[in-house]
Amino acid sequence: MFGISVPSYALVNREVPYQDVEYFVEEEDFIEVNGNRFWKPFVEKPVDGDDHSIMIYYPSSAGGGMKELFRKVGNRSSEFHPEVRRVRREGSYIYEEFMPTGGTDVKVYTVGPEYAHAEARKSPVVDGVVMRNPDGKEVRYPVLLTPAEKQMARDVCRAFRQAVCGFDLLRCEGRSYVCDVNGWSFVKNSHKYYDDAACLLRKMFLDAKAPHLSSAIPPTLPWKVNEQIQVSEGLTRQGSGIIGTFGQSEELRCVIAIIRHGDRTPKQKVKLKVTEEKLLNLMLKYNGGRPRSETKLKSAVQLQDLLDATRMLVPRTRPDRESDSEAEDFEHAEKLRQVKAVLEEGGHFSGIYRKVQLKPLKWVKVTKNNGEEEERPVEALMVLKYGGVLTHAGRKQAEELGRYFRNNMYPGEGTGLLRLHSTYRHDLKIYSSDEGRVQMSAAAFAKGLLDLEGQLTPILVSLVSKDSSMLDGLDNASTEMEEAKARLNEIITSHGKIAHSNGSAESPWMTDGAGLPSNAFDLLPKLVKLTKKVTEQVRCLAKDEDEEITEKSLYDIILPYDQAKALGKTNIDIDRIAAGLPCGSEGFLLMYARWRKLERDLYNERKDRFDITQIPDVYDSCKYDLLHNAHLNLEGLDELFQVAQLLADGVIPNEYGINPKQKLKIGSKIARRLLGKILIDLRNAREEAIEVADSKGNQDHSRLTEKRDADNLSKPCSKHEDNRKASTPTEMSIDPDDDDDKETKYRLDPNYANVKTPERHVRTRLYFTSESHIHSLMNVIRYCNLDESLVEEDSLVCHSALERLHKTKELDYMSYIVLRMFENTEVALEDPKRFRIEMTFSRGADLSPLEKNDSEATSLHQEHTLPIMGPERLQEVGSCLTLEKMETMMRPFAMPAEDFPPPSAPAGFSGYFSKSAAVLERLANLWPFHKHSSTNGK
C-alpha cells in the first residue's frame, strides 16, 4: 500500500457547459457532492490538466470572495475577487479541502525513487506576489524532507511510473499532503540538484554496464574532490536592546505577543422578549428541538430564516400609544422593526458581524396527538448583536504594528525577519478569537509583519487560526466579575471620598477601587447631562437629513455597519466627510439611535438610578466620534469625553477585580488556557534550542577532524538512515499522536541554502484577543506573587513598572504584551541563566483625541488614526528573569499541558483525508505518460 497522503476531494463532471448536475448542491458557505459536504474555504481545480485556472472560495465569516491562481504572469500568481461567491459551472471540476500552510509550499523533484530535492517558496494563495531575486528568478530555499515525505517521493515515482518527476507538498498541521504531480520536471536553478543528478546517473550507468567500476569510483564529481570544507559560522549574536545589554553571546529564540484588536465601530445590541410562534419554532429548528436549549444564529441560511419570519411579524402601521399595555406592544413592534432593518442591510449576510441568540425563558406542557406530553417554549429572549467592526483606522494600526514588529523585534542578519521566515528558520503561528474585528486585526498585522500585499481575506484564511476556547469568553469568571461590579457600584455611590484601605502611599494600586476619582459620584449627573446634550444635537442633524425621525420611529432607522466595505478600506471616505456626513457607513439616523440608547441605559429617571456598567460604552462612543466625526462639531462632546474618561479610567480596570487579589483570581480564570499555551511555547523553544546546541557542538567537533562524506549527496538513503537523520535538530518529524504540545519541525537544508546562519531558528506565537484577556493576563503577570503558594517570591514586574501600570489605566486598541526569550550560548546548558525572559508592554493607541501636539493632531484629523505607543519595560534595566523563575511563578495559574485537547484539523475541514492505495491508483490511471511515451505530463 502506498503511503501518500492526499486531500479529500470530489469530482463534478459535466458533459456540456452549465449542465445541471443532480448530485451537486451549492449553498453560500458550502457545496455538496453526492452527499459529501465541503465547507469553504475549498479549492476548485479544472479536470483538464492543461487548464491552470484554480480557484479558492472563502467563507462569508472571513469576508467571502474568491482567489484565482494561475501560471505566473510577471510578479503575480493570483488575484483576489471579493465579489465572486458562486463556483464555476462551465466545465468539470475537482473540489478539495483548502489547507492552510503558513504561507509557504514545497516543491519536490525526484531522480529515481531514492532521491528527492525539495525547495520552499512563498505560497501564491496569500497575496499573489511572486518573490524574485535580482536576476528575476523566483526566490526559493532548499529544505530538508522528513522521513515520511521521502517515502512519499518514492511512492509518487512508483505510482506514476516516472523516475524524473516533480510534485507539490502542502505542510499542514504537522502533516504533509501531495496536492499536485507535475510529471517530467526539473529544478530551475540549483547546482546541487544537477550535481546530485549527475552522480546518480553515472552510478546507474556503471551498475548496468560496468558494475566492477561502480564501487571503485568515488561517488562525487571530479571537481568536488578537493573542495575545501568551510567550518560553519557561529550564530548571529544579538542583545535585546530593551532591558539591557547582556553581551554578544545572546540569541533570540522565541517571541510571544498577546495583542488587542484595532480601532472598531461601536458595538450595538438589541434585546427583546418574543412569544411569536414563528420565532419559537425557528429556535427549535436550530437547537435540535430541545425546548430548554438556546441557539445562536450566524450563518446566512439561519439569518435569512429569521428575516423571513420577522418580515411577517412586523406591523405595517404604527398606532398611537394610549395605555401601558399598548405602549409595551408598540415598543415590541419597534424592536422587531430594528431587527428587520439590521438583517436587511448590506445585500448579503456575514456572520462575522451579525449574530442572534435565542434563549428560552418559559415553557408549558402540551399533549400530542398520540396522548404523550411534551414541553414547548412559550417565551424566549432574543439578543441581536452587530457593529464592533474593524475600522479603516484599526486596519491601518494593525498593519503598522506588524511592520514595527518586523523591524524591531527581530534584530539580526540581512533582511531580518523576512529572510528568517522565507528560509524555514522562522516558526510562525497566529491565533485569533472568534470575533471578526480580532480576526481582521490579526490578518492586517500579518500583512505588515510579512510585507504582504492585497486583501485581508486570503491572508486571514491562510495564516490565522481561530481558537475561541483560548482567546474568547468570560464565562469562567462571570460570578467574580459580577461581585467586582457590585462592589464598584457600592464605592462610587457611597457619596464620599474613596477610602484607601489596604493600600499605601508607596503602593496605591493595592487599594479597593484604585484609580477611581474621589468625586466619582458627583461626576455621574454631569455625565448624564452632557450625554443628553450630545444626543439632542445628533437628533437635530438627523432631522436636517430630511428623514422622518421621531421617538416612535427610532427603531425603524437603525442599520448595521457594512462589514464588506470596512474590510476593503484603509483610508477615510473623503467624499462623505466633505458632505458633512458621519465617517464610515453610519448615517445620522444610526448615530442618533446609538446616542439615544446610551442616554436611556445610563440613567433610569423613574428609578433615579445610574448604571455604572454603561460608563465604558459612553466613553467608547465619545472617543469614536471625537476621532472619526470631529468635523460634525458637536458642542460639549470634548467635555463629555473628559468626564467619561475620568470615570472609565477607574471603572474598566476594576471590572476585572476590585483589588489585586481579586484581579489575580479573575485573571487566572479568564486567561488560564492562554497562560498554559504560553508556557508550552516557551518550553518547546527551550528544548529545541538545547537540541540545536548539542548537535552543533558535535558537528563543530567532527568538522575539525573529519572530511565530509560526499556520498551523502547522492547515495540512496535507506530507511534506517532516514530514521537516524530524523533525530538531528535540522530534520525532525514528530508523530502527531505523540504529546499534544509537541509540533512537527521543518528545517532549512544548511548545506545548500546560501544562508549565513542556517542554525538560527526563531519561534513566534501571536495571540490576538480582546480587552478582557489583555487585562487578565497583565493582572496575573504583575500580581502572581500574591498567591499563597508564592508569598515568599518577588513580583515578576518591578516597582517602577507597577507604578506605570497603575497610572496607565487603559490598555487601548492594539495594546500588547510581549515575552521574548533569549539564549546565552556562553552559559552551560544546565545553568538556569542560559534562558532569560524579557517582558514589555504597550498601552496601544492610548492617545487622547483631544491631543494638541501638532504632528499627532495632523495625523489624527487627516487619517482618523491614533498612533500606537511604543513598548515599555516591565523589568529593571539589567535584571535577569530566568525561564525557570517565569515557569515557577506562572504555573499555578496556567492550564497544565496534559489538559490540552489533542490537535484537531483546521476549522472548516471535514477532518477526513484519504491515504489508501486506491486513491493513488485512480490518480495514476488519469496520467497519460505510461500510455503515450511522448507525453511529458503537465
Number of C-alpha atoms within 10 A of each C-alpha: 9 18 17 23 22 20 20 18 18 18 17 17 15 15 11 11 11 12 13 12 13 8 11 16 15 13 12 18 21 17 20 15 18 13 10 14 16 24 22 25 27 23 23 23 19 19 16 13 13 9 12 15 15 17 23 23 27 28 22 22 21 23 24 22 20 24 24 20 20 17 13 14 9 9 13 16 18 24 20 23 14 17 11 14 17 14 15 14 16 12 16 20 21 16 22 23 23 23 23 24 21 24 19 22 20 23 20 27 24 28 25 20 21 19 21 26 23 25 23 22 20 23 21 23 25 29 26 24 20 20 17 12 10 7 7 10 12 17 18 21 21 26 25 21 26 23 21 16 24 23 19 23 30 21 20 26 22 15 18 21 17 19 19 18 25 26 21 19 25 22 20 16 17 16 17 20 20 20 14 14 22 16 25 18 18 18 17 10 12 15 11 16 22 15 15 24 21 16 18 22 14 16 21 14 12 16 14 10 11 12 13 10 12 17 12 8 11 13 21 21 14 9 7 10 11 7 8 9 10 8 10 16 11 13 17 18 16 20 19 20 11 15 20 15 13 16 12 14 16 24 24 25 22 25 23 19 21 25 29 29 31 31 26 21 24 20 17 16 13 16 16 17 16 20 16 14 13 16 20 20 15 18 28 20 13 16 17 11 13 16 22 17 16 19 20 18 22 19 18 18 14 19 21 17 14 20 18 13 17 21 16 10 16 18 14 9 7 12 11 10 14 9 9 9 10 13 14 12 13 19 17 17 21 21 21 23 23 24 28 23 19 22 24 17 14 15 9 14 25 23 23 22 22 23 20 22 17 26 22 24 17 15 15 12 12 12 10 9 7 6 8 9 12 12 14 19 22 17 20 23 17 22 17 21 19 22 20 21 26 25 31 25 25 28 30 25 28 29 26 19 24 23 19 15 17 20 15 13 17 20 19 16 16 11 12 15 23 16 15 22 19 20 26 24 21 21 17 16 14 21 22 31 24 20 22 23 31 26 29 29 31 33 29 28 32 25 25 21 21 19 14 18 13 15 20 27 28 26 26 26 26 22 21 24 21 22 16 14 11 21 26 20 17 16 10 14 17 14 11 19 21 14 16 23 20 14 18 22 18 11 21 24 15 11 13 13 14 19 13 15 12 12 15 11 8 9 13 17 21 19 18 24 27 24 23 23 19 15 15 21 19 14 16 21 12 15 23 19 12 21 24 17 17 20 22 15 17 23 20 13 17 21 15 11 14 8 11 12 18 11 7 14 15 20 25 21 20 25 25 25 26 19 24 19 14 21 21 17 16 16 17 18 16 14 10 13 17 10 8 12 20 21 23 22 18 17 18 22 23 22 21 25 22 20 21 20 15 20 22 14 15 21 19 12 9 6 7 7 10 19 13 21 17 17 23 17 18 25 20 20 21 24 24 19 23 23 21 24 20 20 16 17 12 16 12 13 21 19 14 22 26 17 19 27 22 18 25 27 22 19 28 22 24 25 23 28 27 25 19 23 18 20 28 26 21 28 28 27 22 27 30 24 20 20 23 22 20 21 20 18 19 25 17 17 20 20 11 17 24 18 15 18 16 13 16 17 10 11 13 14 11 12 14 11 8 8 10 11 9 15 13 12 19 22 16 15 16 10 12 10 11 17 16 11 16 17 14 14 20 21 20 20 19 16 13 16 9 10 13 15 17 17 18 16 17 21 22 26 22 17 13 15 16 11 18 15 17 24 23 19 25 23 21 18 19 20 26 32 29 24 17 21 26 23 23 23 23 21 24 29 22 21 22 30 21 17 17 8 11 14 11 10 14 13 18 20 22 16 16 13 18 19 14 13 20 17 12 15 22 21 24 23 23 28 26 25 22 19 18 20 26 26 21 22 18 11 14 10 16 9 11 14 19 20 26 22 25 22 23 21 23 21 22 26 22 19 14 16 23 15 13 10 8 9 9 15 18 14 13 21 17 12 19 24 26 25 19 21 18 15 17 17 18 23 24 15 12 11 14 17 20 18 22 16 16 16 16 11 23 21 15 17 20 21 22 16 15 11 10 13 9 12 15 9 12 15 16 17 20 14 12 11 14 15 17 14 16 12 15 21 14 11 13 18 13 11 20 16 19 15 10 9 8 9 13 16 16 18
